[in-house]
Amino acid sequence: MTTIRTAGFTSVALALTLTAAGCASPSPSAAPQAAPLPDDAVVSDVRTAEEYTEGHLDSAVLLDVSNGDLEAALADLDPAVPYFVHCRSGSRSAVAVAMMRDAGFADVTDLGSLEQASEATGLPVER
């Protein structure tokens, strides 16, 4: 019986060690690196003007999807350049990306939230 308890204890200890190792914070060198944006890329912020003034990505173009600004601008946007779209949480950016793709824009990336967009692009948030 002692052998079984020891083996069981060893298995539990090993499982806990592996679980703890998997939950450990990654080292700074393991952090994902921001991918450089193409030179002709357009970063679009599809939040409201009020949200934009509270903080936005450096060089982001405001095209509010909620009030129709994005839809009105589609005819004037170049469908041949890559677009990187973000909002506050990722909901409106998903709507904007679908709208742009439906309008014939082939290279449109949903960056999700402002923070996710900053991480993905390496662009600072201007406040």
C-alpha positions in Angstrom: 0.0 0.0 0.0 2.8 2.4 0.7 4.2 2.0 -2.8 0.8 2.8 -4.3 0.4 5.9 -2.1 3.9 7.1 -3.0 3.3 6.5 -6.7 0.0 8.4 -6.4 1.6 11.2 -4.5 4.4 11.4 -7.1 1.9 11.5 -10.0 -0.1 14.3 -8.2 3.1 16.3 -7.5 4.2 15.9 -11.1 0.8 17.0 -12.4 0.9 20.1 -10.1 4.4 21.0 -11.2 3.5 20.8 -14.9 0.4 22.8 -14.3 2.3 25.5 -12.4 4.9 25.6 -15.1 2.3 26.1 -17.8 0.8 29.0 -15.8 4.1 30.8 -15.3 4.5 34.2 -16.9 6.4 34.0 -20.1 9.8 35.6 -20.2 10.1 39.0 -21.8 11.9 37.4 -24.8 8.9 35.1 -25.3 6.5 38.1 -25.7 5.0 38.3 -29.2 6.7 40.9 -31.4 4.7 43.5 -33.3 4.8 42.9 -37.0 5.8 45.9 -39.0 3.0 47.5 -41.0 3.4 47.7 -44.8 4.3 51.3 -46.0 0.9 51.8 -47.6 -1.1 50.4 -44.7 -4.0 52.4 -43.3 -4.9 52.0 -39.6 -8.6 52.8 -39.1 -10.2 53.5 -35.7 -13.9 52.8 -36.1 -14.9 54.1 -32.6 -16.7 57.4 -31.9 -15.0 60.8 -32.0 -15.2 61.0 -28.2 -13.5 57.6 -27.7 -10.8 58.6 -30.3 -10.0 61.8 -28.3 -9.6 59.8 -25.1 -6.8 57.8 -26.8 -6.0 56.5 -30.3 -3.2 54.8 -32.1 -0.6 57.2 -33.6 -1.6 57.8 -37.2 -5.0 56.1 -37.0 -7.7 57.5 -39.2 -11.1 57.9 -37.5 -13.9 56.4 -39.4 -16.8 55.9 -37.0 -18.7 52.8 -38.1 -21.7 53.6 -35.7 -22.6 57.0 -37.2 -22.1 56.0 -40.9 -18.7 57.7 -41.4 -17.1 54.5 -42.6 -19.9 53.6 -45.0 -19.8 57.2 -46.4 -16.0 57.0 -46.9 -15.9 53.6 -48.6 -16.2 55.1 -52.1 -13.2 57.3 -51.5 -10.9 54.7 -49.9 -8.4 52.8 -52.0 -9.4 49.1 -52.0 -5.9 48.1 -53.1 -4.1 49.0 -49.9 -4.1 47.0 -46.7 -6.3 48.2 -43.9 -5.9 47.4 -40.2 -9.1 48.1 -38.2 -9.7 48.4 -34.5 -12.3 49.7 -32.0 -12.7 49.5 -28.2 -13.5 45.8 -27.8 -13.5 44.2 -31.2 -17.2 44.2 -31.9 -17.4 47.3 -34.1 -14.1 46.4 -35.9 -15.6 43.1 -36.9 -18.7 44.9 -38.3 -16.4 47.4 -40.1 -14.2 44.6 -41.6 -17.3 42.7 -42.9 -18.6 46.0 -44.4 -15.2 46.7 -46.1 -14.9 43.1 -47.4 -18.5 43.3 -48.8 -17.5 46.5 -50.6 -14.6 44.7 -52.3 -11.6 45.4 -50.0 -9.5 42.3 -50.0 -6.7 43.1 -47.5 -8.5 44.1 -44.3 -7.4 42.9 -40.9 -9.4 43.1 -37.7 -7.0 44.1 -34.9 -9.7 44.0 -32.2 -9.4 46.4 -29.3 -7.2 49.5 -29.0 -4.8 47.7 -26.7 -4.6 44.6 -29.0 -4.1 46.9 -32.0 -1.2 48.7 -30.2 0.4 45.4 -29.4 0.0 44.0 -32.8 1.3 47.0 -34.7 3.8 48.5 -32.2 2.1 51.8 -32.6 1.8 53.9 -29.4 -1.5 55.1 -28.0 -1.7 58.8 -28.2 -3.6 60.4 -25.3 
